[in-house]
Amino acid sequence: MEKNKNTISELMSRGRDLDEMGDHKSALQTYDKVISMDGRFFDGWVNKGIQQFKLNKLSSAVEAFEMALTLNPNDPLTRDLLKQLDNLLNSPVGSRV
């Protein structure tokens, strides 16, 4: 089990590096690997949602943030991200996406 945690930690670090380099598609794939290893890993879902947002996959981002909130319903950052995304989707600009 400890090796699994190290691998998740390494993947999360890799995902952050890819995000910083602007490679959001690869970062998303990395977070998908994290989630496939542990579907209840909160940070994996949040970061997946962020990458989907950056790739303009707004509906998928909402789903990822909602999943994160099922795992940690009181997380204020994720609640705020979801609220901002909902506002964007319901704005005149968001309705064209």
PLY file of the C-alpha trace (Angstrom):
ply
format ascii 1.0
element vertex 97
property float x
property float y
property float z
element edge 96
property int vertex1
property int vertex2
end_header
0.00 0.00 0.00
2.86 2.39 0.77
4.24 1.99 -2.76
0.80 2.94 -4.10
0.85 6.17 -2.09
4.34 7.00 -3.35
3.21 6.40 -6.90
0.17 8.65 -6.42
2.40 11.30 -4.89
4.80 11.06 -7.83
1.94 11.27 -10.32
0.47 14.30 -8.56
3.86 15.99 -8.72
4.17 15.10 -12.41
0.68 16.49 -13.07
1.60 19.79 -11.40
4.78 19.99 -13.48
2.86 19.35 -16.69
0.31 22.00 -15.72
3.07 24.54 -15.08
4.53 23.76 -18.51
1.10 24.38 -20.07
0.61 20.76 -21.13
-2.93 20.48 -19.76
-3.87 17.46 -21.85
-0.99 15.39 -20.41
-1.69 16.75 -16.92
-5.31 15.62 -17.28
-4.17 12.15 -18.35
-1.88 12.02 -15.32
-4.71 12.92 -12.93
-6.88 10.29 -14.62
-4.18 7.74 -13.72
-4.25 8.93 -10.11
-8.02 8.52 -9.98
-7.82 5.07 -11.55
-5.47 4.08 -8.73
-7.65 5.61 -6.01
-11.08 6.85 -7.02
-11.54 8.45 -3.62
-8.44 10.66 -3.87
-9.85 14.16 -3.43
-6.90 16.10 -4.85
-6.92 13.95 -7.98
-10.51 14.96 -8.71
-9.91 18.65 -8.01
-6.86 18.78 -10.24
-8.69 16.85 -12.95
-11.42 19.48 -12.86
-8.89 22.29 -13.09
-7.26 20.73 -16.15
-10.63 20.17 -17.80
-11.46 23.82 -17.18
-8.16 24.88 -18.75
-8.97 22.68 -21.76
-12.43 24.32 -22.03
-14.20 21.07 -21.11
-16.50 22.93 -18.77
-19.21 20.30 -18.26
-16.57 17.69 -17.46
-14.92 20.11 -15.04
-18.23 20.53 -13.22
-18.55 16.74 -12.92
-15.02 16.42 -11.51
-15.57 19.20 -8.96
-18.91 17.65 -7.94
-17.18 14.30 -7.44
-14.51 16.01 -5.33
-17.25 17.54 -3.19
-18.84 14.14 -2.59
-15.48 13.13 -1.09
-14.95 16.35 0.87
-18.22 18.30 1.01
-16.85 21.13 3.15
-13.87 22.11 1.01
-14.26 25.86 0.45
-11.87 26.07 -2.52
-13.70 23.40 -4.51
-17.08 24.92 -3.62
-15.80 28.29 -4.87
-14.41 26.79 -8.09
-17.72 25.07 -8.78
-19.67 28.26 -8.06
-17.46 30.27 -10.42
-17.83 27.63 -13.11
-21.61 27.56 -12.69
-21.66 31.36 -13.02
-19.57 31.15 -16.18
-21.80 28.46 -17.70
-24.88 30.52 -16.96
-23.46 33.75 -18.40
-24.05 34.82 -22.00
-20.42 33.89 -22.81
-20.67 30.49 -21.14
-23.85 29.58 -22.97
-21.93 29.70 -26.26
-19.28 27.25 -25.07
0 1
1 2
2 3
3 4
4 5
5 6
6 7
7 8
8 9
9 10
10 11
11 12
12 13
13 14
14 15
15 16
16 17
17 18
18 19
19 20
20 21
21 22
22 23
23 24
24 25
25 26
26 27
27 28
28 29
29 30
30 31
31 32
32 33
33 34
34 35
35 36
36 37
37 38
38 39
39 40
40 41
41 42
42 43
43 44
44 45
45 46
46 47
47 48
48 49
49 50
50 51
51 52
52 53
53 54
54 55
55 56
56 57
57 58
58 59
59 60
60 61
61 62
62 63
63 64
64 65
65 66
66 67
67 68
68 69
69 70
70 71
71 72
72 73
73 74
74 75
75 76
76 77
77 78
78 79
79 80
80 81
81 82
82 83
83 84
84 85
85 86
86 87
87 88
88 89
89 90
90 91
91 92
92 93
93 94
94 95
95 96
